[in-house]
């Protein structure tokens, strides 16, 4: 607020983590500008129909009446309103009508989740045409990074050190900063693996463990097998998530849970499973239902345990009591993942935490490990000479290989045969916690983590996770009989799974020590190590990559001591 009113710019981009209060900030700016007579009217542009209503309700509390039913072809609206709320798609249909309205008054335009203006080229062009004459434009986003090269209107881009244009925010408030200020909740990611079996179109039966190194298509098929309502994986994870919710509700009585499903059929099946687990029918929200917004509002205001939805609850929808989530969708892009997790991080009272259950898929574990890393919208790779053309082409291939689903040719080309769930590990603040090997669902080892109290501040959460892991290790050693042969003394003598686990735990311990020494957040330290040593997130890095990072952070410690 101070920065905005010190400069009173025509365009202002605020990037703030989901749950940080972008709506409150924007409406406070709008109220002040209206009070100073610097603007006469307000236009809010939101991604969805539900968010239009949500904005209108929030604006009414701030004393700014907005018409959420306005359409570009409608023309005038009641004189009781000081503005309108529309969608990006609605503006693109008739940008000229919105431009005429914008020109008639000194207008403030609030572009909520402005990265959506780059969803389609026509949307960006429509937004630019409609609001180019606006007196002021305030752009908001929680996830500015995108995987395309469509520029976002009214956003400044500047070349980075590599010459690639990146978005430049006027003010940034990241997750790590918000967590330190107790504005958002710390997030526990509970990862579940397990054995999957499916049949390919050629008739071959494949068995693979969820999370082990596979091709992109096999990883996609393993994930789809896990999320198949007829298998055992999803019911086991839903039951574990409900146990976690029960534990949280002991300290936060109205805490709710959300399952994000891939499609409507899956959503209905998951709801049926939850009903058999809890004895209570969950709220099912389908995007094409007229009553969807009403259902979300009723769930938000009530104390029901579970809501199951497809994509529409993933972004911007404000249900502050959501504390437990199940990421049960095949959509695996960093943008969608960040938006989905953003539904659980809004803090109401100090000490509340969020728990998100995820499949042990390398891409999702990587996103979870990078919660604290800030990103900007990158427009694309610069080609400086003829030799660099192939590098640009390679980047396009890499993006294609990282796409969220299987290829069109493979759709419908497999049949899920069966699945089972195993508790894998917990990811928190860039670190990993768990027991040796995978753990059976319903075991005491799993309850060490499912039973964590629902009210803990970030420091207490980290200490408790380390204590639970250490206590279990001591119990295992105390109950183990003498081994038939000596246990391997070096990392090189154990299996790949154990080797990676040992290296990850050593790295996480060093990162934790570095945090206590410097105050630098775990996720930021992991990102810096990746930048210097290369490779993916620690959750999916190779043994050599982990060893290189361990050596590097030890070098940092030596340098700092010297």
C-alpha positions as CSV (number, residue, x, y, z in Angstrom):
1,X,0.0,0.0,0.0
2,X,2.8,2.4,1.0
3,X,4.7,1.7,-2.2
4,X,1.6,2.1,-4.4
5,X,0.6,5.5,-3.0
6,X,4.1,6.8,-2.9
7,X,4.3,6.6,-6.7
8,X,0.6,6.3,-7.8
9,X,1.6,4.5,-11.0
10,X,-0.8,3.9,-13.8
11,X,0.2,0.2,-13.9
12,X,1.2,-1.9,-10.8
13,X,1.9,-5.6,-10.6
14,X,1.7,-7.3,-7.2
15,X,2.9,-10.9,-7.0
16,X,1.9,-12.5,-3.7
17,X,1.6,-16.1,-2.6
18,X,-1.9,-17.6,-2.5
19,X,-3.6,-16.8,0.8
20,X,-1.5,-13.7,1.4
21,X,-4.5,-11.3,1.0
22,X,-4.3,-9.9,-2.5
23,X,-8.1,-9.2,-2.6
24,X,-7.9,-7.2,0.6
25,X,-5.0,-5.2,-0.7
26,X,-6.7,-4.4,-4.0
27,X,-10.0,-3.4,-2.5
28,X,-8.1,-1.2,0.0
29,X,-6.4,0.6,-2.9
30,X,-9.7,0.9,-4.8
31,X,-11.4,2.4,-1.8
32,X,-8.6,4.9,-1.3
33,X,-8.6,5.9,-5.0
34,X,-12.3,6.3,-5.0
35,X,-12.2,8.4,-1.8
36,X,-9.5,10.7,-3.3
37,X,-11.6,11.0,-6.5
38,X,-8.7,9.7,-8.6
39,X,-11.1,7.2,-10.1
40,X,-14.8,7.1,-10.4
41,X,-15.5,3.4,-11.4
42,X,-14.0,0.0,-10.8
43,X,-13.8,-3.0,-13.1
44,X,-12.6,-6.4,-11.7
45,X,-11.6,-9.1,-14.2
46,X,-11.4,-12.6,-12.7
47,X,-10.7,-16.1,-14.2
48,X,-14.1,-17.7,-13.4
49,X,-17.8,-17.0,-12.8
50,X,-17.5,-18.1,-9.2
51,X,-14.7,-15.6,-8.5
52,X,-16.8,-12.8,-9.9
53,X,-19.3,-13.4,-7.2
54,X,-16.6,-13.8,-4.6
55,X,-15.1,-10.4,-5.6
56,X,-18.5,-8.7,-5.5
57,X,-19.1,-10.1,-1.9
58,X,-15.7,-9.0,-0.7
59,X,-16.1,-5.5,-2.3
60,X,-19.5,-5.1,-0.7
61,X,-17.8,-5.5,2.7
62,X,-15.4,-2.8,1.7
63,X,-18.3,-0.4,0.8
64,X,-17.8,-0.8,-3.0
65,X,-20.9,-2.3,-4.7
66,X,-20.1,-4.4,-7.8
67,X,-22.4,-6.0,-10.3
68,X,-21.2,-9.6,-10.8
69,X,-23.9,-10.3,-13.4
70,X,-22.8,-7.7,-15.9
71,X,-22.0,-8.8,-19.4
72,X,-20.2,-6.8,-22.1
73,X,-23.3,-6.7,-24.4
74,X,-25.6,-5.7,-21.5
75,X,-24.7,-2.0,-21.7
76,X,-25.7,-0.1,-18.6
77,X,-26.0,-1.4,-15.1
78,X,-27.8,0.0,-12.0
79,X,-26.7,3.3,-10.6
80,X,-26.4,1.6,-7.3
81,X,-23.2,0.0,-8.5
82,X,-19.7,1.6,-8.5
83,X,-18.4,-1.0,-10.9
84,X,-18.7,-4.5,-12.4
85,X,-17.0,-7.9,-12.2
86,X,-16.3,-9.8,-15.4
87,X,-14.3,-12.7,-16.6
88,X,-11.3,-12.8,-19.0
89,X,-13.4,-14.8,-21.5
90,X,-16.3,-12.3,-21.2
91,X,-14.0,-9.4,-22.0
92,X,-12.5,-11.3,-25.0
93,X,-16.0,-11.8,-26.5
94,X,-16.7,-8.0,-26.8
95,X,-13.6,-5.9,-25.9
96,X,-15.0,-2.9,-27.7
97,X,-18.0,-2.7,-25.4
98,X,-15.7,-2.8,-22.3
99,X,-13.4,-0.2,-23.9
100,X,-16.3,2.2,-24.3
101,X,-17.4,1.7,-20.7
102,X,-13.8,2.2,-19.6
103,X,-13.5,5.5,-21.5
104,X,-16.7,7.0,-20.1
105,X,-15.3,7.2,-16.6
106,X,-12.0,7.4,-14.8
107,X,-11.7,3.7,-14.3
108,X,-9.5,1.5,-12.1
109,X,-9.2,-2.0,-13.5
110,X,-8.2,-4.9,-11.2
111,X,-6.8,-7.8,-13.2
112,X,-7.1,-10.8,-10.8
113,X,-4.7,-13.7,-11.5
114,X,-3.5,-11.7,-14.5
115,X,-1.4,-14.6,-15.9
116,X,-4.7,-15.8,-17.3
117,X,-4.6,-13.0,-19.8
118,X,-2.0,-15.1,-21.6
119,X,-4.1,-18.3,-21.7
120,X,-5.1,-17.5,-25.3
121,X,-3.7,-14.9,-27.6
122,X,-7.2,-13.5,-28.2
123,X,-7.7,-13.0,-24.4
124,X,-4.5,-11.0,-24.2
125,X,-5.5,-8.9,-27.2
126,X,-9.0,-8.4,-25.8
127,X,-7.7,-7.3,-22.4
128,X,-5.3,-4.8,-24.0
129,X,-7.9,-3.3,-26.3
130,X,-10.6,-3.1,-23.6
131,X,-8.5,-1.5,-20.8
132,X,-5.8,0.4,-22.7
133,X,-7.6,3.7,-21.9
134,X,-8.1,2.9,-18.1
135,X,-6.9,5.6,-15.7
136,X,-5.3,2.9,-13.4
137,X,-4.6,-0.8,-13.7
138,X,-3.8,-3.0,-10.8
139,X,-2.6,-6.5,-11.7
140,X,-2.5,-9.3,-9.2
141,X,-1.2,-12.9,-9.4
142,X,0.0,-15.6,-7.0
143,X,1.6,-17.7,-9.8
144,X,3.1,-15.5,-12.5
145,X,5.1,-18.2,-14.1
146,X,3.7,-19.9,-17.3
147,X,4.9,-22.5,-19.8
148,X,3.9,-20.5,-22.9
149,X,5.3,-17.4,-24.7
150,X,2.2,-15.2,-24.8
151,X,3.1,-11.9,-23.1
152,X,0.7,-10.8,-20.3
153,X,-0.8,-7.4,-21.1
154,X,0.3,-4.4,-19.0
155,X,3.2,-6.3,-17.4
156,X,6.8,-5.1,-17.8
157,X,9.4,-7.5,-19.2
158,X,13.1,-7.0,-18.8
159,X,16.0,-9.3,-20.1
160,X,17.7,-11.4,-17.4
161,X,21.4,-12.2,-17.2
162,X,20.8,-14.8,-20.0
163,X,19.0,-12.3,-22.2
164,X,15.6,-13.9,-21.8
165,X,12.8,-11.5,-21.0
166,X,11.2,-12.0,-17.6
167,X,8.2,-10.4,-15.9
168,X,9.1,-7.6,-13.4
169,X,6.8,-7.2,-10.4
170,X,6.4,-3.9,-8.6
171,X,6.0,-5.7,-5.3
172,X,6.6,-9.4,-4.5
173,X,5.5,-11.2,-1.3
174,X,6.6,-14.9,-1.5
175,X,5.6,-17.9,0.4
176,X,8.8,-17.9,2.6
177,X,8.2,-14.3,3.6
178,X,4.5,-14.9,4.3
179,X,5.3,-18.0,6.4
180,X,7.8,-16.0,8.5
181,X,5.0,-13.4,9.0
182,X,2.5,-16.2,10.0
183,X,0.3,-15.0,7.2
184,X,0.2,-18.5,5.6
185,X,0.3,-22.0,7.0
186,X,3.3,-24.4,6.8
187,X,2.5,-27.2,4.4
188,X,3.2,-30.9,5.1
189,X,3.3,-33.0,1.9
190,X,2.6,-36.6,2.6
191,X,3.8,-38.7,-0.4
192,X,2.3,-42.2,-1.1
193,X,3.9,-44.8,-3.3
194,X,2.9,-48.4,-4.0
195,X,2.9,-51.1,-6.6
196,X,0.8,-50.5,-9.8
197,X,-0.3,-53.0,-12.5
198,X,-1.8,-52.2,-15.9
199,X,-2.3,-53.6,-19.3
200,X,-1.1,-51.8,-22.5
201,X,-2.9,-51.6,-25.8
202,X,-0.6,-54.4,-27.1
203,X,-1.8,-56.7,-24.3
204,X,1.4,-56.5,-22.2
205,X,0.9,-56.4,-18.4
206,X,3.2,-54.0,-16.7
207,X,4.0,-53.7,-13.0
208,X,5.9,-50.7,-11.6
209,X,6.3,-48.9,-8.4
210,X,4.9,-45.4,-8.3
211,X,7.7,-42.9,-8.2
212,X,10.5,-45.1,-9.5
213,X,12.4,-43.9,-12.6
214,X,10.1,-44.5,-15.6
215,X,9.5,-43.0,-19.1
216,X,7.1,-40.1,-19.3
217,X,4.3,-42.3,-20.7
218,X,4.8,-45.1,-18.1
219,X,4.9,-42.5,-15.3
220,X,1.6,-41.1,-16.6
221,X,0.0,-44.6,-16.8
222,X,1.2,-45.5,-13.3
223,X,-0.3,-42.3,-11.9
224,X,-3.6,-42.9,-13.7
225,X,-3.6,-46.5,-12.3
226,X,-3.1,-45.1,-8.8
227,X,-6.0,-42.6,-9.2
228,X,-8.3,-45.3,-10.6
229,X,-11.3,-45.4,-8.3
230,X,-11.6,-49.2,-8.7
231,X,-8.0,-49.8,-7.3
232,X,-6.8,-49.9,-3.7
233,X,-4.5,-46.9,-3.8
234,X,-7.0,-44.1,-3.8
235,X,-9.3,-45.6,-1.1
236,X,-6.2,-46.2,1.1
237,X,-5.0,-42.6,0.7
238,X,-8.4,-41.1,1.2
239,X,-8.7,-43.1,4.5
240,X,-5.3,-41.9,5.6
241,X,-6.3,-38.3,4.7
242,X,-9.5,-38.6,6.7
243,X,-7.4,-39.9,9.7
244,X,-5.2,-36.8,9.3
245,X,-8.3,-34.6,9.2
246,X,-9.7,-36.1,12.4
247,X,-6.4,-35.3,14.1
248,X,-6.4,-31.7,12.8
249,X,-10.1,-31.3,13.9
250,X,-9.1,-32.1,17.5
251,X,-7.4,-28.7,17.6
252,X,-9.3,-26.9,14.7
253,X,-12.9,-28.2,15.0
254,X,-14.2,-26.8,11.7
255,X,-11.2,-27.9,9.6
256,X,-12.2,-29.2,6.2
257,X,-10.7,-31.4,3.5
258,X,-10.6,-31.1,-0.3
259,X,-10.0,-33.8,-2.9
260,X,-9.0,-32.4,-6.3
261,X,-10.1,-34.9,-9.0
262,X,-9.2,-35.2,-12.7
263,X,-12.8,-35.5,-14.0
264,X,-16.4,-35.6,-13.0
265,X,-16.7,-39.5,-13.0
266,X,-13.6,-39.7,-10.7
267,X,-15.0,-37.0,-8.4
268,X,-18.3,-38.9,-8.0
269,X,-16.5,-42.2,-7.3
270,X,-14.1,-40.5,-4.7
271,X,-17.2,-39.0,-3.0
272,X,-18.8,-42.4,-2.8
273,X,-15.6,-43.8,-1.2
274,X,-15.4,-40.9,1.3
275,X,-19.0,-41.5,2.3
276,X,-18.2,-45.1,3.1
277,X,-15.2,-44.1,5.1
278,X,-16.7,-41.2,7.1
279,X,-20.4,-42.0,7.1
280,X,-21.0,-38.5,5.8
281,X,-21.8,-37.5,2.2
282,X,-19.2,-35.0,1.0
283,X,-20.0,-31.9,-1.0
284,X,-19.4,-32.6,-4.7
285,X,-18.6,-29.5,-6.9
286,X,-18.8,-30.0,-10.7
287,X,-17.8,-27.0,-12.9
288,X,-20.9,-27.3,-15.2
289,X,-23.4,-27.2,-12.4
290,X,-25.3,-24.0,-11.9
291,X,-25.3,-24.5,-8.1
292,X,-21.5,-24.9,-7.9
293,X,-20.8,-21.4,-6.4
294,X,-23.6,-21.9,-3.9
295,X,-22.2,-25.3,-2.8
296,X,-18.7,-23.8,-2.3
297,X,-20.2,-21.0,-0.2
298,X,-22.2,-23.4,1.9
299,X,-19.2,-25.6,2.5
300,X,-17.1,-22.6,3.4
301,X,-19.6,-21.4,6.0
302,X,-20.4,-24.9,7.5
303,X,-18.4,-27.5,9.3
304,X,-18.7,-30.5,6.9
305,X,-15.6,-32.7,6.6
306,X,-15.0,-33.1,2.9
307,X,-15.5,-31.5,-0.5
308,X,-14.6,-33.2,-3.8
309,X,-14.1,-31.0,-6.9
310,X,-12.6,-31.1,-10.3
311,X,-10.5,-28.1,-11.4
312,X,-12.7,-25.1,-10.4
313,X,-11.7,-25.0,-6.8
314,X,-8.0,-24.9,-7.7
315,X,-7.5,-21.2,-8.0
316,X,-8.7,-18.1,-6.2
317,X,-11.6,-19.8,-4.4
318,X,-11.5,-18.8,-0.8
319,X,-12.4,-21.5,1.7
320,X,-10.2,-20.6,4.7
321,X,-11.1,-23.7,6.8
322,X,-9.5,-26.1,4.2
323,X,-6.6,-27.7,6.0
324,X,-6.2,-31.2,4.4
325,X,-6.0,-31.9,0.7
326,X,-5.7,-34.8,-1.6
327,X,-4.0,-34.1,-5.0
328,X,-5.8,-36.8,-7.0
329,X,-5.5,-35.3,-10.5
330,X,-3.3,-36.2,-13.4
331,X,-2.6,-32.5,-14.1
332,X,1.0,-32.1,-13.2
333,X,2.2,-28.6,-14.2
334,X,3.9,-26.3,-11.7
335,X,1.3,-23.6,-12.3
336,X,-1.7,-25.8,-11.4
337,X,0.1,-27.4,-8.5
338,X,0.9,-24.1,-7.0
339,X,-2.7,-22.9,-7.5
340,X,-4.0,-26.1,-5.9
341,X,-1.8,-26.0,-2.9
342,X,-2.7,-22.3,-2.5
343,X,-6.2,-23.4,-1.4
344,X,-4.8,-24.8,1.8
345,X,-2.3,-22.2,3.0
346,X,-4.4,-19.3,4.1
347,X,-3.9,-18.9,7.9
348,X,-6.7,-17.9,10.2
349,X,-5.0,-18.4,13.6
350,X,-1.4,-18.8,14.5
351,X,-0.2,-22.4,14.6
352,X,-2.5,-23.8,12.0
353,X,-0.9,-26.2,9.5
354,X,-1.9,-27.6,6.1
355,X,-1.5,-31.3,5.0
356,X,-1.5,-32.2,1.3
357,X,-1.5,-35.9,0.2
358,X,0.3,-36.4,-3.1
359,X,1.3,-39.4,-5.3
360,X,5.1,-40.1,-5.2
361,X,5.6,-38.9,-8.8
362,X,8.9,-37.2,-9.4
363,X,7.4,-34.0,-10.9
364,X,5.0,-33.5,-8.0
365,X,7.7,-34.2,-5.4
366,X,9.9,-31.6,-7.2
367,X,7.1,-29.0,-7.1
368,X,6.6,-29.7,-3.4
369,X,10.3,-29.3,-2.7
370,X,10.3,-25.9,-4.3
371,X,7.4,-24.2,-2.5
372,X,9.6,-21.3,-1.4
373,X,11.2,-20.6,-4.7
374,X,9.9,-17.4,-6.4
375,X,9.5,-17.5,-10.2
376,X,8.7,-15.0,-12.9
377,X,7.0,-15.4,-16.3
378,X,9.7,-16.3,-18.9
379,X,8.8,-15.4,-22.4
380,X,11.1,-17.8,-24.2
381,X,14.6,-18.6,-25.2
382,X,16.7,-16.0,-27.1
383,X,18.4,-17.4,-30.3
384,X,21.6,-15.5,-30.7
385,X,23.2,-17.3,-33.6
386,X,22.7,-20.2,-36.0
387,X,24.4,-22.7,-33.6
388,X,21.9,-21.8,-30.9
389,X,18.9,-22.7,-33.0
390,X,19.3,-26.3,-32.0
391,X,19.5,-25.4,-28.3
392,X,16.2,-23.5,-28.7
393,X,14.6,-26.5,-30.4
394,X,15.9,-28.8,-27.6
395,X,14.2,-26.5,-25.1
396,X,10.9,-26.9,-26.9
397,X,11.4,-30.7,-26.9
398,X,12.1,-30.6,-23.2
399,X,8.9,-28.6,-22.5
400,X,6.9,-31.2,-24.6
401,X,8.4,-34.1,-22.7
402,X,7.4,-32.4,-19.4
403,X,3.8,-32.0,-20.5
404,X,1.2,-33.1,-18.0
405,X,-0.4,-36.1,-19.7
406,X,0.2,-39.0,-21.9
407,X,0.2,-38.5,-25.7
408,X,-3.1,-38.5,-27.6
409,X,-2.1,-41.8,-29.2
410,X,-1.9,-43.5,-25.7
411,X,-5.2,-42.2,-24.4
412,X,-7.5,-45.2,-23.8
413,X,-4.6,-47.5,-24.7
414,X,-4.2,-49.0,-21.3
415,X,-6.3,-50.7,-18.6
416,X,-5.7,-50.4,-14.9
417,X,-5.5,-53.8,-13.3
418,X,-4.7,-53.0,-9.7
419,X,-2.9,-50.8,-7.2
420,X,-1.8,-50.7,-3.6
421,X,-0.7,-47.8,-1.4
422,X,2.4,-47.4,0.7
423,X,3.4,-44.4,2.9
424,X,6.6,-43.1,1.4
425,X,7.8,-39.9,3.1
426,X,6.9,-36.4,4.3
427,X,8.2,-33.3,2.6
428,X,8.3,-30.1,4.6
429,X,10.2,-26.9,4.2
430,X,12.5,-28.3,1.5
431,X,13.4,-31.3,3.7
432,X,12.3,-35.0,3.8
433,X,11.2,-37.1,6.7
434,X,10.2,-40.8,6.9
435,X,11.2,-44.2,8.0
436,X,13.5,-46.7,6.3
437,X,11.7,-48.1,3.3
438,X,8.1,-47.7,2.4
439,X,5.5,-48.1,5.2
440,X,2.2,-50.0,5.2
441,X,-0.9,-47.9,5.3
442,X,-2.5,-48.0,8.8
443,X,0.7,-48.9,10.6
444,X,2.2,-47.2,13.6
445,X,5.0,-45.8,11.5
446,X,2.4,-44.0,9.3
447,X,0.6,-42.7,12.3
448,X,3.8,-41.1,13.5
449,X,3.2,-38.5,10.8
450,X,-0.6,-38.6,10.4
451,X,-1.0,-38.0,14.1
452,X,1.0,-34.7,14.2
453,X,-1.0,-32.1,16.1
454,X,-3.0,-29.6,14.0
455,X,-1.6,-26.5,15.8
456,X,2.2,-26.1,15.5
457,X,4.3,-23.2,14.3
458,X,6.9,-23.9,11.6
459,X,9.8,-24.4,14.0
460,X,7.8,-26.8,16.2
461,X,6.7,-28.7,13.1
462,X,10.3,-29.2,12.0
463,X,11.4,-30.3,15.4
464,X,8.5,-32.7,15.9
465,X,9.1,-34.3,12.4
466,X,12.8,-34.9,13.3
467,X,11.9,-36.2,16.7
468,X,9.3,-38.7,15.3
469,X,11.8,-40.0,12.8
470,X,14.6,-40.3,15.4
471,X,12.3,-42.0,17.9
472,X,11.1,-44.6,15.4
473,X,14.7,-45.3,14.4
474,X,15.7,-45.9,18.0
475,X,12.8,-48.3,18.5
476,X,13.7,-50.2,15.4
477,X,17.3,-50.6,16.5
478,X,16.2,-51.6,20.0
479,X,13.8,-54.4,18.7
480,X,16.1,-55.7,16.0
481,X,17.9,-58.9,16.7
482,X,21.5,-59.4,15.8
483,X,21.7,-59.4,11.9
484,X,22.8,-62.5,10.1
485,X,25.6,-60.5,8.4
486,X,27.1,-57.1,9.2
487,X,25.2,-54.1,7.9
488,X,27.0,-52.3,5.1
489,X,29.2,-49.5,6.4
490,X,29.2,-47.4,3.3
491,X,26.5,-45.9,1.0
492,X,28.0,-47.7,-2.0
493,X,27.2,-51.2,-0.5
494,X,23.5,-50.7,0.0
495,X,20.6,-50.8,-2.5
496,X,19.9,-47.8,-4.7
497,X,16.7,-47.0,-2.8
498,X,18.6,-47.0,0.5
499,X,21.5,-45.2,-0.9
500,X,19.3,-42.3,-2.2
501,X,17.5,-42.2,1.2
502,X,20.8,-42.0,3.1
503,X,22.1,-39.2,0.9
504,X,18.9,-37.2,1.0
505,X,18.8,-37.4,4.8
506,X,22.4,-36.3,5.0
507,X,21.7,-33.4,2.7
508,X,18.6,-32.4,4.5
509,X,20.5,-32.5,7.8
510,X,23.2,-30.2,6.4
511,X,20.6,-27.8,5.0
512,X,18.9,-27.7,8.4
513,X,22.2,-26.9,10.1
514,X,22.8,-24.2,7.5
515,X,19.4,-22.8,8.3
516,X,20.1,-22.6,12.0
517,X,23.4,-21.0,11.2
518,X,22.3,-18.4,8.7
519,X,18.5,-18.1,9.0
520,X,18.1,-18.9,5.3
521,X,15.0,-21.0,4.5
522,X,15.5,-24.6,3.6
523,X,13.9,-24.3,0.2
524,X,16.1,-21.3,-0.7
525,X,19.2,-23.2,0.2
526,X,18.1,-26.3,-1.8
527,X,17.4,-24.0,-4.8
528,X,20.9,-22.4,-4.5
529,X,22.6,-25.8,-4.4
530,X,20.6,-26.8,-7.5
531,X,21.7,-23.6,-9.3
532,X,25.4,-24.3,-8.5
533,X,25.5,-28.0,-8.9
534,X,22.8,-28.6,-11.5
535,X,20.1,-31.3,-11.6
536,X,16.5,-31.6,-10.4
537,X,15.0,-31.2,-7.0
538,X,16.5,-33.4,-4.2
539,X,13.4,-35.6,-4.2
540,X,14.3,-36.9,-7.7
541,X,18.1,-36.2,-7.9
542,X,20.6,-39.0,-8.6
543,X,23.2,-40.2,-6.0
544,X,26.0,-38.3,-7.8
545,X,23.9,-35.0,-7.8
546,X,23.1,-35.4,-4.1
547,X,26.7,-36.1,-3.2
548,X,27.8,-33.0,-5.2
549,X,25.4,-30.8,-3.2
550,X,26.6,-32.3,0.1
551,X,30.2,-31.4,-0.8
552,X,29.2,-27.9,-1.9
553,X,27.3,-27.0,1.3
554,X,30.2,-28.3,3.3
555,X,32.4,-26.0,1.3
556,X,30.1,-23.1,2.1
557,X,30.3,-24.0,5.8
558,X,34.2,-24.0,5.7
559,X,34.3,-20.7,3.8
560,X,31.9,-19.0,6.3
561,X,34.0,-20.3,9.2
562,X,37.2,-19.0,7.6
